[in-house]
Amino acid sequence: MPTEGVGAPVEPVTGPADPASGPVGAVAEPADPGAARVEAWAAPAGSGAAPAGAVGGPADFSGAPVDRPAVPVGLRVVSGGSVPAPGSAPESVPESVPGGPTAVPADSGGEYGGPTAVTPVPGAVFARGWRMSLLAVVLVCSVVAAVRVGTTGIGWADLARVLGTRLGLDVEPLPPLLDSLVWDLRLPRVLTAALVGASLAVCGTVLQAVTRNALADPYLLGVSSGASAGAVTVVVLGVGASTLGVTGGALLGALLAFALLLALLRRTGPDSVRIVLTGVVVGQLLAAVTSLTLMAAADADTTRAVTHWLLGSMAPARWNTVVLCALVVPPGLAAAWCCANALDGLAFGADTAASLGIGVARTRTFLLVVTAALTAVAVATVGAVGFVGLIVPHGVRFLVGPLHRALLPCSALAGAVFLVWTDALARIAFAPREMPVGVITALIGVPLFLLVLRRRGEL
């Protein structure tokens, strides 16, 4: 029988139980003995009461009927930790529960796929790890195979001889022209595509959680427009051409655009809606500057070259490009992954994140800086490659679930694989002419995005 008192735990009565959710009053035992022990609670309809430490709202536990009217059901921590009630001030709440993700409302899911499980299922964790390992193997195989793709055929033996020569092995070297083609052109290009694809996919994943906008992508902050304006200023007007170059000008323009965004957000703070609106304003302003510069001072050949660069191309990639990306992308990805628990909370909104002990403004600002740095380097090196940061996070979320501790690394691996192969297709689709890789990503990304939306029931 239920314990007396409003909001007291309710014992299950005889009847069929919902295997997905368990009976009302069921206790979820964590896999880690040190983790929080969570039980379902119920309160009489209309009372609005909840036990101390309870979080969450209505949920469907209809598999185990009770002798009361319809009741709101949630979760509360009964041992091993504490979670404050929504709206209350956080009191020494850890950002994550040992042995599992941060406790979250039972009814929270949302269109962004926020986490709904308090205790991780060992089988699900194993499945995510298996998929991550598979993606890593696919990435390595893709990098090796994509080096062979191009108008000039390169065999497996030729590739082995080039790598053996660089490693100092006793192998017969290739002719200088073929050796330079593989080592100086294709290999840096493929590695750059992998690093840029990983950074754009992770930026999209982070911004979709920070802004709670399913259409957020790395170019939401206006950074790509700033990079375009900087590159056009160098190419067309010649400002800083001898010292900065196109890459340096694009990088400087991207950083200045982000500085303008932060200045506009200084008074109001990094609210999710204001981030989107301010980013759109900054992007449109700098896009207008780019168009004005091209129309006023560029000739036909310069306009064509700049347009090709703006659509994204891996053709300029060399080893110095790989070094620049390697210095920025891995630390940026690691910084985003360290905020995985905070991103899980931000996916439910600022109020929920704050009730879980997350410093919302500080975390948002830090993640905006990380994504801006990653996007600036990507756009400065290869141009604005669209759709990677939009389609990859949604597809990976469909495969591995919403928890960012698994979603971020899987998105990085999937984004790298996606851009490696789209660049390979751009090299051979209209050979000997090379298409901008941004065109190929859009042609492939649009139907894939529609397919993901249809599978998720949103279309």
N, C-alpha and C positions, 0 to 999 in steps of 0.2 A: 504494500500500500504506500502511496506517496507520503513523504514526510510533511508534517503540518507546517504551514507558513508560506507566505507568498514567495514564489521564486525558488522554493526548495527543490532539490533533486528529486526526480520522479522515477520510481522503480518501474521497470517494464512489466506489463501484464501479459497473461497468456494470449498468444495470437501470433500470426505470421510476422516475422521481422524482415525488414528491408535489408538484404545482404549488402547493399551499397553503403547505407548510412548507419545501420545498426539500430537497435531500439532506443527509445527515449530513456535517458539515464545511463546509457552504456558508457563505460570508461575506456578511453583510448590509451592503451599502454604504449609508451614510447619504446623504440628500439634501444635507445641509450638509457641506462638506469638513471643517469643524471639529468635527463631531459624533463621538461614539465609534463605532469600527468593531467590530462584534460578530460572532462566529462561533459556530457550534454545536460542542459538544464531546461526547465519549462516553467512558464508562469501563466496564471489564468488569463484568459482573453480579456483585453481592455485594462488590465492592471498596470501594464507598462513597467512592472517591477522586474528586477534582475538581481541575482545574488552578487555579492561583492566579488569584484574581479571578472565578472562576466563580460564578454564582448560578443558582437555579432547581432544579427537580427533574425527575421523569419527564415526558416528552412523547412524542407519537406522531410519529416520523419513519420510519414503516414503509414509506414509498414508496421508500426507497433502502436495500435490504437490505445488510448488511455481513456479513463472514465471522466474526462473533462471536456469542455468546449475546445475549439481550435485555439492553440497556444503558440506564442512566439517562442522559438527555440534558438539557442545559441551555444557558445562554448565558454567554459571558464577553466582557469588553471587551479587545480586543487592541491598540487604539491610540486616541488622542484622549481618554482619560479612564480612570477606574478605578471599579470597584464592588466593595466588599469582600464576601467570602464571608459567607453567613448565619451569624450568631452571633459574628462577629468585630467588633472595635471599629472604628467608622468612622474613616477617616483622610482628612480634607480632601475629603470627597465632596461634589460640588456637588449642590444640590437638583434640578437639571434638567440634562440633557445639551444643549449648544448644538445648536439645529436640530431638537430633538425632545423628547419626554417623557422623564422619568427612566427609566433602565433598570430593568426589573422581572423577576421570575422568569418563565421561559418557560411554566411550567405553571399560573401563577396566574390565576384568573378569578374564581371564587367567585360566590355568588348575588347579589352586589352589582354585578356587572358591572365588575370592576376591569380596568384596561388590560392587554392582553397583547402589544401590539406595541412593539418597541423603537424602530424607525425608522418615522416617519409616512409614509404613502403619499400622494403629492401629490394623487391623485384623491380620496381620502377627505377630505383637508383642504379641497379645493375644494367637495366635496359638503356638508360641515358649514357652510362659509361661505355657500353658496347657501341652505341651509335657514334659517340665522340671518337672512339678509337677507329671505327670504320671510316669516318670522315677524314681523320688524319692520314690514314693509309691511302685513301682516294686522292688527297691533296698531293702527297709525294709522287704517286704514280702519274697524276695529271701534269705536274711540273716537268717530269722527265719526258713524258710523251709529247707535251706541247712544244718542247724545244725542237722536235723533229718536224713540226708542221710549218709549211711555208711553200713559196713558189720553187725553192731549190730543195730537192730531197736530201735529207740527212738520215742515214741508216743508223741502226743501233750500234753497229761496230764503229762507225765514224764518231758517234757520241762518246763511246767508251774510250776511243783513242784520244779525243780531246781532253776528257777528264783525266785520263791516265797521264797525259803529258803534263798537265798542270799539277798533278800530284807527285811528279818526279819518278813515275814508274818507267820501266824499260819497255816502252811501246813505240811503234813507228808513228811519228807525228803525221798529221794531215797536211796537205798543201796549205800554204799560208792563207790563201783566200778563204778556203772552207773553215780553217781553224778560227779566223777572225769572225766569220759569219756566225759560228756557233758561240764562241766565247765572248765576243765584244758586242754582238747585236742580240741574238735570240735569248741567251741565258739571262742577261740583265733584264730584258723585256719581260720574260716570264716571271722572274722573281719580283719585279716591280708590280706586275699585275696581281700576284698573290698578296703582297703586302698592302696594296691599295684596296683590293677587294675586301680583305679582312678588316681594315680600318673603317671603310664606309659601312659595312654591315654592322659592326659594333656601334658606330655612331648612330645609325638608324634605330637600333635596338634601345640604346640609352635614351634618345630623345623621345621615342614613343612612350617610354615609361615616365620620363620627367614631365612632359607636356600633356600626357594622357590623351594623345592625339594619334589615331591609327594611321593618319596620312603623313606623320612627321618623317622627315628624311634628313640626311646630313646637311642639306643646303637650306634648311629652315632658318638658320641664324643669319643669313645674308653673307656668309663667309665666301661662298663661291662667286657671288657677284663682286665682292671686294677683290678677290683674286683676279677675276676677269678684267676689272677696271685697272688694276695694277699692271697686268701683262700688256693690255692695250696701250697704256701710257708709255711703257718702255718701248714697245714695238713701233707704234705710230708716231709718238712725239719724240722718242729718243731720250727721254728723261731717265738718267741712270743706266743707260744701255751699256756703258763701258764698265761699270762697277757692279750693278745688280744682275743684269741679264734678265731674260724672261722669267725664269724660275724665281729669282730673287724678288723681282717686281711683283709677281703674283703672290708670293708669300707675304711680302710687306703689305700689299693691299688687303689680303685676307685678315691679317692681324689688326690693321686699322679699322676694318669693318666690324670686327668683334669688339674692339675698344669702343667704337661708337654705340654698339648695342648695349654694352655694360653701362655706358654713360647715360643712355636713355632710361635704363632700368634702375638707376641708382636711387631715385626717390621712392619708387613703388615697390622695389624688390623683385626677385625673379619668380613672379607668379606665373603659373603655366599658361594662362590665357594671354598675359602681357608678353611673355616670351614669343609666342606665335605671332601676335600682331606686330610687335616691334621688329621681329626678324623679317616679316614681310615688307614693312616700311623701308628698312635698311636695304634689303635686297632690291626692291624696285627703284630706289634712289640711285644705287650704284649701277644697276642695269641701264638706267637712263643715261648716266655719265658715260658708260661704255659705248652705247649707241651714238651718242652725240659726238664722241671723239672719233669714232669710225667714219661717220657721215661727214664731219667737218675737215678731217685732215688725211684720211687714208685713201690710197689709190686702189684699183681693182684687185691687183695681185696681193697687196697687203690685207685687204678685207677678206679675200678668199683664205689666206693662210691663217688669219686670226679666227675666222669662223670654224675652220677645221680643228684648230686647237681647242676652241670653246666646246666643241662636241665631244672632246676626249679622245686621246690617242696615245698609245704606248710606244709609238715610233721613236720619240726623243729619248727613251730610257737608256741609260748607260750605267756603268758601275757606280759613278758618283751619285746617281739617282737612287740606286739600291742602298748605298751607304746612308744617304739622308733619310730614306724611309725606315731603314733598320734602326737608326738612332732614335726615332720618334715613335714609330708604331708599336713595338713590343712594350715599352714603358706605358704608353697610353692604354693599351689593352689591359695590362696588369692593373693599372689604376682603376679602370672601369670595373674590372672583375672584383676588386677589393670592396667596391660599393654594391655588390650584388644584393645583399640583404636590404640595404637602404632602397634600392630600386624596386624590390618586391613591395615594400611599404608605400613608396611613391606611386606605384601603379594603382593604388586604391584612393589616392588623393592626399592632400596636405594634412587634413585633420587626422586621418587614420595613421599616417606616418608619424605625426607629432605625438599621438597617443602611445606609439610604440617606442618612444624615446629617440627618434631620429631628428637631428637638426635640419629641418627642411630647407631653410634659406641657404645655410652653409653648404649642404650637400648638393643642392641644385646648382649653386654657383661653381662649385668644384667640378661637377660633371659637365657643365657648359664650357668651362675652360679646357677640359680634356677633349671633348668632342670638337671644339673649335680648332685646337692644335692639330688633331688628326685630320680634320677636313682640310685645313689650310695646306698641310704638307701634301695631301693627296691631289688637291686641285692645282697646286703650284707645280707639281711634277708631271701630271698627265692630263690636266684639264678637268672639266666638269663631266664626270661619267655618271649618268643618271640611272635611276631605278635599282641600283645595287642595294642602297640603304633602305629602300622601301619594300622590295619584294622578298629579300632574303630573310629578314627577321620574322615576317609573317609565315613564310614556309617552314622555317626551323621551329618556330613556336608550335606549329601544328604537329611536328614530328616528336619533339622532346618535352613539350610542356612549357609552362609559363615561368618556372623558377629561374631567375637570372644566373644563378651559380652554374647551371648547365646551359642555359640559353645563350649566354655571352660567348663562351668558347666555341660552341657549335655554330653560332652565327659567324664567327670569325673564320672558321674552317670552311663553311659552306660559301661564304662570300669570296674567299680566295679561290676556291674551285670554280665558282661561277664566272669570275672575271678572267681567270686563266683561259677557260675554254671559249668565252665570248671573244677574247682578243685573238685566239687562234682562228676562230671563224672569220673575224674581220680581216685577217691576213689573206685568206684563201677564197672567200665567198665571191669576190669580184676581181680575182687576180687577172692581170698584174696590178690593177688598181687596188689600193688599200682603203677600206671604209673606216671612218671614225668608230671607235669601239662603243661610244655612247649611243650611236644609231642601232647597233646590234643589241645592246642591252635593253633598249626600249622595245625593239621588235620582239625579243624573247620574253621580256619581263611583263608586258601587258597581258598576253594570254595566260602566263603562269599566275599572275596576280588574280585574274578573274577566276582561274581554277581553284586557287586557295580560298577565295571568298565563297565560292560555291560549295566547296567541301565543308566549310565552317558554317554553312547555312545562312550567310549574310548577303547572298545574292539570289 
